[in-house]
Amino acid sequence: MPANTTNAPASHQPRHDGMESGHHSDPYQQRHKPSQPSTCPDCQATFHQGRWTWEAPETGAASHRCPACERIRDGVPAGELRLSGRFLTEHAEEVMQLVSNTEDHIRQEHALERLIDSSGDPSSGEVLLRFTGIHATHGLGEALVHAFGGTLEAPFADAGSPMRASWQRD
Ligand SMILES: [Zn+2]
């Protein structure tokens, strides 16, 4: 066994394939640093003290599209959550109501974590939700498990690829 005495937690494997560009790096977060303060022309989120929030813009704020709106424009989700199973078919309205409430809550707290769109038909047993952040992707899945049971699979994706999570209950 090669000498490798790292004390790093085992949950995060460092990458050594030349793709390494920082911990949890999100190209949409690091594409270009906005000046501070900045306001997004699409959603009116403001960038201040290093983060995007829903605080009211300051006068004289620069215009700079936020990473979430960049993803929405490019059609590039950070995460996808697939819902499926008989429970979804039979409780379509309840499930989609929980999705809507939870997304609303997450978006208020984290301005860059939003639902991009949903496709499919809950009453036919399959829906695909696309998000601008992995926190929302994973958080929605956990909220579904908490409310309705079932199983969530949310493997961490390689840098640059979206998280592909799925929730299922038969
Ligand atoms: Zn925006």
Boltz pocket constraint, residues with backbone or C-beta under 6 A from the ligand:
constraints:
  - pocket:
      binder: B
      contacts: [[A, 40], [A, 41], [A, 42], [A, 43], [A, 44], [A, 45], [A, 64], [A, 65], [A, 66], [A, 67], [A, 68], [A, 69], [A, 70]]
      max_distance: 6.0
